[in-house]
Structure formats: structure tokens, C-alpha cells
């Protein structure tokens, strides 16, 4: 791997590429899942099978979605989180 492909910075505390779980929470509805998947596919077109996990809240009003990706850079992660937080169906993303 070249230095560009495999780099570590104090800013990120990660070595890229790396596995990274992206988590989003929103009200339970089919549109929420579709919106999160559309955003993720925009930034990670080759999502691995089994990358998505969904978990409803105790009362079922909210759903947590975790998508584990092979993150390529801090810029990619920043762009994903900017799009997720801009989506009106996403209550929060971590």
C-alpha cells in the first residue's frame, strides 16, 4: 500500500482503509431505511452483503441502523455524516 492509501493522522486516529460502523437513528418508517441506504450508496457504492443491521427501539417508535463500511478516508466519513444529518428523516447520526 502506498502512503496515500494507508495513512494515519492525529486528526483521525484511524488508519485508512478501515472498517467503520456508521449509525443513524430515526422514526420507524420504510422511508427512513430507504433514505439512509440511498445516502450510503452515494458514498459507498459497493456495500458488502450483511453490512446493514437494524434494531427497533423498545417501543418500536424509532429504528437504529448500523452500516459497517470499508472507510477510505476521513473526507468520505465527513461527507457521509453531513448527508445523514441533513436528511430530515434522520434524528441523529453517530
N, C-alpha and C positions, 0 to 999 in steps of 0.2 A: 504494500500500500504506500502511496505517496504521502507526503506530509499534509497535502490538501485534503486527502481522503480520510486520514486518521489523525485528527488533531485534538488537543486538549488545551483549554484555556481556563484561566482563573474565573473568567466571566461565567462560563457554562458549567464547570465542574463535571463535564461529560467528555467521553471520547467518542467521536462520531466516526462511522455509523454505530448506532446502539439501539437496543430495544427500549421503547419508551411507551408507557401507558398514558393515553390521553383520556381524560374523564370528563363527561358532561352530564348535567342533571337538568331535567325539565319535566313539565307536566306530562303525565301519561297520555299519549295520543299517537296515532300512526304517523302524523306529520312530523313529530319530533324525531323519531327514528330516521325517517327519510331525509330530513334536513341535516342531521348530524352525518349521515352516510354520504350525502352529496358534498358536504364541506370536506370531509376526509378524503373522498375520491379526487377532489380537486387538487389536493396537496400530496396524496399518496395513491397514485393510480393502481398500484399493484398490491392492494391489501391482501394479506395472507388469509387463507381459509382458517376460520376459527379465531380470527383476530378480535371479533366483536363479542362482548359479553354484556348482557342486560340484566338488571336487577331492579324489581319494583320496591318502592318504599313499603313500610309496614302496613299502611292503609291503602296502598295502591294508587295514590294520587300522583306520585312522581315516579320517574324511572331514571336510574343511573345507567349510563352507557360507558363502558370502558373499551377502547380500541387500542390494542397494542400494535405499534408500528415499528418499522426499522427506520428510525430518525436519521436523516443525513446531515443536518446542520441545525444550529441554533436559529438561523433565519427561517428555516422550514417550520420549526416549532412555534416561533413567534407569529408567523403567518396563520398557522392553524388556530392558535388561540385568539388572534384578532378576529378571524372569521366566526369562530364559535361564539365569542362574547358579543359580536354584532348581531347575531341571529336572535330574533325576538322569542323564539321557542326555547332557547337555552337559558335556564335560570342562572347557572354558573358553570364554569369550566375550570378544571384544575389539572 
